[in-house]
Amino acid sequence: MADKQNFAGARFMTVAEVAEMMRVSKMTVYRLIHAGDLPAVQFGRSYRVPENAVEAYLQAAGVDPHRGTGSYGS
């Protein structure tokens, strides 16, 4: 989880939105957040993930976040 990052101007996504975008379960997104692999901000009992953090995570994994396909095999 990101503690001291500046999220001013960031667009936030819910865990469900991130899971849908990444085509994984919500539990997988929670695991990524708790492992520190995906920064998030906690509001009460729910989390919000900056949209640019999701895109950066997918790009690091070799996936085009806008196409939803990997860079391999092309």
BELSULSUL-V825511 format. One record per residue. RES is the residue in one small letter. OMEGA is omega in degrees with one decimal (999 if undefined). Layout:
BEGIN
res-><RES & RES>
omega-><OMEGA & OMEGA>
END
This chain:
BEGIN
res-><m & a & d & k & q & n & f & a & g & a & r & f & m & t & v & a & e & v & a & e & m & m & r & v & s & k & m & t & v & y & r & l & i & h & a & g & d & l & p & a & v & q & f & g & r & s & y & r & v & p & e & n & a & v & e & a & y & l & q & a & a & g & v & d & p & h & r & g & t & g & s & y & g & s>
omega-><-179.4 & -178.1 & -169.4 & 177.5 & 177.9 & -178.4 & -179.8 & 178.7 & -179.5 & 172.6 & -175.4 & 178.8 & 173.9 & 177.1 & 179.2 & 178.7 & 178.0 & 180.0 & 179.2 & -179.1 & -177.5 & -177.7 & 175.2 & 178.2 & 176.0 & 179.5 & 177.6 & 178.3 & 177.1 & 178.7 & 177.8 & 179.3 & -176.4 & 177.5 & -179.1 & 179.8 & -179.4 & -178.4 & -179.6 & 176.1 & -179.2 & 175.3 & -175.4 & 179.6 & -178.4 & -179.0 & 172.2 & -176.3 & 177.0 & -178.2 & -178.9 & 176.7 & 177.1 & 179.5 & 178.8 & 179.0 & -179.5 & 177.5 & 178.1 & 178.7 & 179.5 & -178.6 & 173.8 & -175.2 & -179.5 & 179.4 & 179.9 & -179.9 & 178.2 & 179.7 & 179.6 & 176.6 & -179.0 & 999>
END
